[in-house]
Amino acid sequence: MSLSPRRTGLPVLAIVALLLGACAQNAAYHTLPASAGNCREHPAEAVCTQSYYQEHDGFDLAFAEYSDRGNAFSDRYIDDVLARVRDMAETRGVVLVTFVHGWKHNADENDSNLVDFKRSLIAVRDIIKHDFGDSALGQRRLVGLYVGWRGASLDLPVLDQTTFWDRKAVAEEVGKGGVTRLLLELDEITSGGARDDNVMVVIGHSFGGAIVVSALNDVLTERTIHRTRGKGYAPTVGDGVLVLNPAIEANQALAFVEAAIKTDYRADQHPLFVSLSSDADAATHYAFPAGQTLGLLFTWQQEALERSYYIDREQPDVPKALREAHLDATTVGNFAPFLTHRLTASDEGGKTEFQVATCAVSPDGCRPRGLTSLDGHPTIRTLPQNYPLYFFKTDDSVMQGHNDIFNPRVRSFVVTVIDDVVRRNLARVSARELGRPYVAAPSILADPAALEARMETIIHAMPPASE
């Protein structure tokens, strides 16, 4: 018996209806105006949860949401957020932490990335309050800015895995769109006014890291090339950029890496770019290179490049080609030649201890891993003094997978980076207030022992994630 066209069409229509119903909205989640104390007084009500500017105890949380084409859904919302941040930056001062979420996440109030970001803000708030108390720095307002985009486009288990490459393309589009303008405006607000005691840190995870790299690639290249007209200092975007398991190819970062390795920097150079990626991240170690290799097979003609700085540690005098196939198939945080440090952790007597080593000291910890034909110990021959790019590689002792970015050990790393920025900022402000010359301390990231100690102090004082 044959089926009629109407009957055969029913399953297809049902599948189409199911997929359409499972599509995540391509619209803003936070559309209500701000109101004073909205989340202190009514934390569970729409006046808080749907507001694009939320006032919590000890911190504010703002939202900037973008379409798949990289355009802000509402210029009015964005302008109001920028105006509020500017007002605080010019009056009481601000510590601004901007976070760009990754794949399979969005700006829904119940999204796990957003929930964990709030917890991280609470940790930063507590550290500022404990360490800086009633000082001028301690009085600055902590503001978290959550950059939302449609990282979750399909709300169906298993099938959502198929959105990886579609969302990668969208992430790069979003990064080249309104996010570039947003970050540059925030940079101007926090560093271009009369006050010099504001702090701004940019954090991106997964495709959020891809958005950040796409948004700032040209900016970082320009700043490393000019180095304030030969004075040896490359201005940061805000006070630094941090990406976690960034899902974007190393080729996208090659321009600013090559610009950064040309000459030495001053001792007071702040970190321009910090990356933390894990060996335990299967998405960037296997899915990413497989997809890139197949996807680019008939798109680009990839070449072997001559680079005098590119060597193998074991054979430094043997010419080595830098292959575009490796640059395209490896994420920026996993590309062995870029790596500068190895970070691991262990439990000793019920407490976490961190181990940090440079790749020169621990070369095996920085070798190529995952699905790659790159082998040996490839590296950059000689890094300049006070090199401002930090590429940390870790393993499952710190980060157990692609999305494991808010566990206490990773949070301690992130909070340490923010804490370091705040401390160096405080030293500058204190020197000015006391009328004495400011002697910049090097970043804690440049001192493995100091980094270990500070991360251990922070993690042991950190409340459980559920609090």
N, C-alpha and C positions, 0 to 999 in steps of 0.2 A: 504494500500500500504506500502510495506516495503522499507526502505532506504538502499541503497547500502553501503558497507563498506567504499567506498571512501567518500560518503556524510557524514556518521556518524563520520568519522575521522576529517572532517574540523573544527568543533567547538573545538575539543580537541587540534588540532594543533594551532588554533587561540589563545586559552588560553595559551598554552605553549609559543607561540611567544610573547604574551603580557607580560607574567611574565618575560621571558628572557630579553625583551626590558626594563622592569621596574627595573631590577637589577642594583644597584649602582656599579660603577666600583671598582674592587679590585686591584687598582693601585694607584700610587702616583699622586697627583694633582699639586704638585710644583716640577718641574724637571729642570728648567732653572738655570744656575749658577748665583751667586751673582755679582752685579756690583755696584760701588760706587754711592750712591745717587739715586738708581734706582726708588724708590717710591717718592722721593722728586721732581724729574724732570719729571717722566712719570707715574703718579699714576694709570692711566686707561689702560696702555698698558701692553702687555704680559711680557715685561722685568721686570715689577714689579709684576703683578698679578700671574705669573706662576713661579716666582723665589722662591727657597727654603730659601733665605735669603734676606729680604727686609729692606731697610734703609729709614725710615720715618723721619719727623721732630720731633726730641726729643726722638725717640726710634727706636729700630730695632725689626723686627718680623721674627723669624726663624721657620722652620718646620722640624719635625721628623715624618715620616709616616711609618706605619707598616701594614703588611699583616694579614689575618685572623689567621695565625699560629704564630703571634707574632714576625715575622722577619722584619727587616728594608728592605724596597724595594731597597735601595741603600746604601751600606756602605760608598761610596764616598761622598754622600750628608751629611750623619751623621758626618763623620770625618771632613768635612769642617766646618760644624756648630760648632762642638766641638772645633776645632782649633780657630775659630773666637772668641768664648766665652772665651777660655783660654787666647788668646792674650789680650783681653780687661781686663780680671781679673788680669793679671799680669802687665799691664801698667796703664791705667787710672782708673781701678776698674769697677765693674759691679753690677747692681741690676737686677737679673734674676727672672722672673716670668714664671714658667712652668705650662701650662694648658692642661689637658687631657679631651677632650670633651666626651659627653655621647651618649646615645641611639638616633637614628634617626638623627645623625649629622655626618659630615665628614670634610675633609680639603678643600672642594671646596671654592673658594674665596668668593662666595655669601652665604655660609652657615651662618645662623643667629648666631650660637655660635661664629664663627670666627669674624663676624662683631661686635658683642657685646664685644668680647675679646679685639679688637682694641680700642673700646671706653673706656674700663676699663683701658687699658694701658695709654690712654690720660689722664684719671683722676689721675692715679698714677704719671705720668710725671708732671702734673700741681702742685700736692701737693709737690713733691720733689723740684720743682723749687721755689714754694712759701715759703716753710718752711725752705729750706736749702740753697737756692740761690747759691752764689759763693763759698760756703764751699767746702772742699774736697769731702764730700759726695754728694753734689749737682752736682759735675762735673762727677760723675760716670755715665756710660751709662746704660740706661734702655733697657733691652732686654726681649721681650716676646717670649717664645718657645711654639708653638702650636703642641701638639702631636696628630697626625691624625691616625685614624683607621676606619674600615668600620662599624661605628655605625648605619649608614643608609644603609641597604642592599637591601631594596625594596622600590622603589619610587612610591608607589600607596597608595592614601588615604584609610583609613580603614584597608586594607590588611596589611599595614605596622605595625599595632598593633600586628599582629601575630608573628612578629620577636623578641619579647621580650626575650623569653627563648633561642632562637638560639644565639642572640647577647650577652646574659649573659654569655653563655659558651665561646664565642669568646673573650669577655672582659677578663675573667679570664686567657685564654690562652695567650692573648697579654700581660697581666700583668706579667705572669711567664716567658715571653720571653725576647725580646730585651729591653723592657722598664725598667726592673730592672737594666740592665747594663747601660742604658742611665742615669738614675737618680743617680746611684752611681758614674759614671764618672763626672757628673756635680757637685756632692757633693765634689769630690776630687778636681776639678778645682777651685771651689769657696772658699774652705776652706783649701786646702792642700798646697797652694803656699806660697810665701814669704809675700804676703799681707794678712792682716786680716780684711780688710774693705769691702769685697764683701758680697753681700746679695743674697740668693736664697730661694724662696718660691715655693712649689709644690701645685697645686690646681687640684682637680678632681671632675667632676660632674657626677651623675647617674652611668652609667657603667664605666665612666671615673674614678669615685671614686672607683669602683670595681677593675679597673686596678691598681690604686695606692695602694690599700690595698693588692692585690695579689702580686704586685711587692715588697712591703716593709714590709710585715708581718714578715718574718724571720729576716730582718734587724733590725726592731724596737724591736723585742723580744730579739735579741742578745744584743742590746745596753742598754736596760733596765736591763737585767740580769747582765751585767758586770759593768755598771755604772762607767766607767773609773777606774776599779780595786778597788772598795770600797770607792772611794772619793765622792760618792753621786751625781755625775753628769752624766746623760745619754746623749751622743752626739746626736744631731739632724741630720736628713737628710736635708742638706742645713741648713736653719734657721727655718724650720718647714713645716708641711704638713697640708693642709686644704682640706676637702671633703665636697661637697654640695649634699644633698639628695643621699648619696651613695647607690647604688643598689647591695649590697652584704650582705650575711647573717652574723649575729653576730658571728656565730661559727668561721668564718674566722679570726676574730679579738680577739678571746678569749685568744689565747696564749700570745699576747703582752699586753693585759689588765691584765691578771693574773701575768705576770712578772712585770708589772709596779706598782702593788698595794702592793708589798712585803715590801718595806722599804721607809724611808723618802728621800727627795732630798734636795740639797743645795738651798739656797735662790736665787741663780743666775741661777737656772735651767730654760732653755727656753722651751716653749711648744713643745712637740714632735709631737702631733697629735691633730687637731681641726676638729670637725664635726658639721655641721649645717643641721638639717632636719626639715621638716615642717609637722604639723598635717594635712595640706591641700593637701598633696601629696598622691593622691589616688593610684598611681602606686606602691609605696612602702608599703602603708598601707593595700591595698586590693589585687591587682593583684599579687604582689610578694608573700605574704603568701599563697594565694590560689594555685598558681602554684607550690611553693615549697612543700606544703603539699601533693599535688597530685603526683608531680614528684618524691618525695622521698619515697612515700608510700611503694614501693616494692624494694627500693634500699638499704637503711640503716636500721639497727635495732637500734633505738634510745633509749637511756637509761636516767634514772634519776640519776644525779650526786650528790655526797656529797661534799659540799663546805662550809667550816666553815665561810667564809667571807660573804656568801649570806644570807640575811635576808629580812623580811618585816618590814618596819618602824613602822607599827602599832602593830606588834607582834615580837619584836626583840629577844625574848628568846625562840621562838618556832622554831625548826629545819625546814628548808625549802630546798627542792630539786631543784637543777638547772637542768632543763629538756632540753635535746638535741632537742626535738621537737620544743621548743620555740626558741632556738638558731638558728635552721635551717630555721624557718619560718618567722623570723623577721630580718629586715635589721639592720646593725650595728648602724646606726644613730637613729633608732626607738626603740632599745632594752632598755627598762626602767631601768634595773639595771646598765647600763653603763652611763646613763644621769647624767650630773653634773650641768647644768644651764637651765634656762628658759628665752627666749628672746621674747619680744613683743614690739609693737609700737602703738602710738596713735597720733592724730592731735590735737594740742593745739594752738589756735590763728593763724591757717594757717601754723604752723610749726610742723615738726615731732619731737616727743619725744620718746625715747626708755626706756624700762623698762627691767632691767636685775636682776635676782635673782638666787641664788643657789637652787638646788633641795631640800636641807635641809630646806631652808626658804619657798619655794613654792613647796611642795611635790605633790599637785594635778596637777600642771603643768607638772610633770614628770612621771605621771602614765601611764600604758600601754594603747595604743589606736589602733584602726583599727581592722583588722580581726585577733584576737588572743584569746587564752584561758588563757593567763597570766593575773592575776588580782592582786588586792591589791596595795601595794606600795613597790615593790621589789627594793632592792638596795644593794650596797656594804657596809658592816658594818662601816668601818672606812677607809677613804682615807688617804694616807700618806701626810705629810707636803710637800707643793710645788709640788703637784701631777701634772705631765706634760701632762695629757690627758684631753681634754676639749670636752665634748659632749653637744652641745647646741640644745635645742628643741624650735621651734618657731611655729607660726600659720599663718593664712592668713593675719594678720596685717603686716607681714613682707614678707612672701613668699606664693603666692596664688596657687601654683601647682608645679608639678615635675620639669618643665622646667623654672619656674619663678625665675631664678638665677641672672639676670642682671638688675632687677629693682633697683631704687635708694637706697632702704633700704637694700637690700642684698649687693649691691655694696659698701655701706658705711661700712658694716661689713667686707667684704673682704679687702677693702682698709685700714681699721683700723688695721687689722691683719698685713698687709704688712708694714704700717706706723710704727707700734710698733716695728717690727723687725729692720727697718731702724733707728729709734730713739735710740734703745738700742745699735745698732752697732755704731752709731755716738758717744754715750757716751764713749764707749770703746776706739775709735780712739782718741777722744779729750783728754782723760786721758793720753794716751800714748804720745801724742804730747806735753802735758804740763808737762810730767814727774812726774805725781802723781798717787797714787794707784787707780785702777779702782774698784769702789763699784757698783756692778750690781744692777740696779733697777728691781723689780719684773715685770713680764709681766702685761700689762694693762688688760689682760683677767682675772687675779686673783683679780681684783678690780672692782666690778660691777658698782659703781658710776663713776669711771674714764672711764670705757668702755662706759657707757651711754653718758657721756659728750663729749668724743672724737668722737663717731659716729655721734652725733648731729652736732658737728662742721664741720665734713666732709660732711655730707649730705646737710647742708645748703650752703656750698661753692661749691657743685658739679654742673656742668652745666647740662642742660637737656640731656637726653639720645640721642636725635636727633642731638645734636651738634657734 
